[in-house]
Amino acid sequence: MVSGRDLVLFTQHLYYLTATGAPMPDILRNIKWDIQNRELKQAVGVMEDKTRRGESFSSALRSYPHIFPEYYSEMVSAAELTENLPQALNELAGYLEDAERAKKKVKAASLYPTLILNFIFLVVLATFFFVFPVMKKALSGHYGNVNPSALSHIPPISYFIFNPLFLIFLFVLVVTINIMMFTNKLPGNSLLFNIPLIGNLIRKAYLVRIARSMGFMLQGGMTVVSALEQTAKTIDILAIRNILHRIRGDVARGDLLSTAMEKEMFFTGTFLSLVKAGEKNEKLPLEMLEIANNFERQLEWETMGTLKAVEPTLILIMGALTGLIAAALFYPIYMVPSNIM
């Protein structure tokens, strides 16, 4: 799999070398030796052969749609026609770098809670398999002259926490959150934006990605309809992709972009006002990029503030859960002496 970081570095190297005026086959040959990702390295090797046989670079890029998004090859194709490839690659590299930074901000807001949840799961798992069974046997009289009625001292919360069904639920929850955190797969519904504290950060991060993608593609000469279609392909949440597809349909039928966006609850009032201003002044591409920059600055401040607020809350929750597990586990053991025959 080719990561966003790999694509950013590849595009940056392309920009530096195309600015020197070197032939594309030689550029790709030189870049290939610096690439660490095996899949990308193989793709660049094939593209080198294709360009050496006279095929255009944009055409070679289209052979690998799973690595290079459609907007990438379209931008390169337009730049080849206008003989402006270095500038286009520089803009592409900047856009990809900004997009990666926005993704990392979403993950940064979610990393600490994820680590806490993983730790809780491991504690419960270890206790379930190695401690709780021993405690039950001890209280049942298997390890000494203990009154079997001592089992009545095991509180209901112990059976709840150390229940296989609860363990399965916790396992599914942890796996789902880990997949969301450490891969590009996210749930496809708007419930993600209703998560307390971090839901608004996730929404704003995606508004930044949409604005930056739209601004970049419009600046590159795409129509609003095409820019919406390509932007939707860069979004990994199905609910947002569906929103962009609906907006694209409205714009294709003659609506202004701001009018189509107003129909969706996802976009904030400030976002819509700035889009309207861009349409009114006929500077929509620049306005979209300005929206992305403004919202990104807000996101940085809000992320820092949320993390400061969340950290003590999570420490309290972690302490309470640890205390609950300890009480569920050790209270029955504490009662053993009073139940020895």
Secondary structure as UniProt FT lines:
FT   HELIX           4..18
FT   TURN            19..21
FT   HELIX           24..32
FT   TURN            33..34
FT   HELIX           38..52
FT   TURN            53..54
FT   HELIX           57..61
FT   TURN            62..63
FT   TURN            65..67
FT   HELIX           70..82
FT   HELIX           85..126
FT   HELIX           127..131
FT   HELIX           132..139
FT   TURN            140..143
FT   HELIX           148..153
FT   HELIX           156..161
FT   HELIX           164..182
FT   HELIX           190..194
FT   TURN            196..198
FT   HELIX           199..219
FT   TURN            220..221
FT   HELIX           224..233
FT   HELIX           238..252
FT   TURN            253..254
FT   HELIX           257..262
FT   TURN            265..266
FT   HELIX           269..280
FT   TURN            281..282
FT   HELIX           284..334
FT   HELIX           336..339
//
